[in-house]
Amino acid sequence: MAGEPVQKITYINYASTYYPYVAGIAEPQQYEGKFVQIRRGGTEYLVFSPKEFTRFHADIVQRFCGEHNIYGVYRTENKVFEITDPEWRVTGGGKFAIDREKRDLRIHDNSLAYGKFEKQGLKEKILSVSQLSDYDVRIE
């Protein structure tokens, strides 16, 4: 439910799909993109995507929902993918820049469609993900 505390963090990064399978190149050491926070009950999904793969935050949400059989409607006039299942909600979004070699992740900005990401506890959530646990995480 909406007010349930987050107990589990699931990290998804579409870079591992986009770069090798769509762009046909190795995942670069540095890239930028957008991300969204999506919740269902006590699970929060941190979904990252390179800017070349998903132009709008709504595109990230639509892809995620398609992969998880979650129903929704894409509103092209305001570039929002509205999830129609009441158990799921997008809690915000923003932009990121990652440097895999330097182990650096910068989170900033906001989503015009879903609002500013939930900053409180975000650094700890990111650092709890095994792939990012040794990164320098800066939230602006």
C-alpha positions, 0 to 999 in steps of 0.5 A: 500500500502507499504508506507502507515503509520500503523494505526491499530495493530492486535496482534495474538499469536498462543500460545493460539492455540498450548498449549491447542489444540496441546500440550494439556497443559495450556499456560505456564507462560514463553515461547519463540518463533518467530514472524513476522510483516505482513502488508496490507495497514494501518494494521500491524499484529504482529504474535507470535508463540511458538518455539514448534509450528512453527520451522521457520518464514516461518511456521508462515507466511504460517499459517497466510496466510492460515487462511486469505486466502492469496495466497503464495508459500513455498520455502523449499530450503530457508525456505521462504513463499512468499506471492503472493498477492501484497497487503500483505508483511512481513516486518521482524521478530525476536524472543521473550521471554515472562513471563506472570507472571512478565508481561515481553516481550523481543524482539530480533534477526532477521529472516533469511527469512525476515530480522530484525524486524522493530524496530522503533515504535515497543514498542509503537505498542506492548503496544497499544495491550490491552493484552500487555499494562502493560508489560515491553517491551524490544527490543534488 
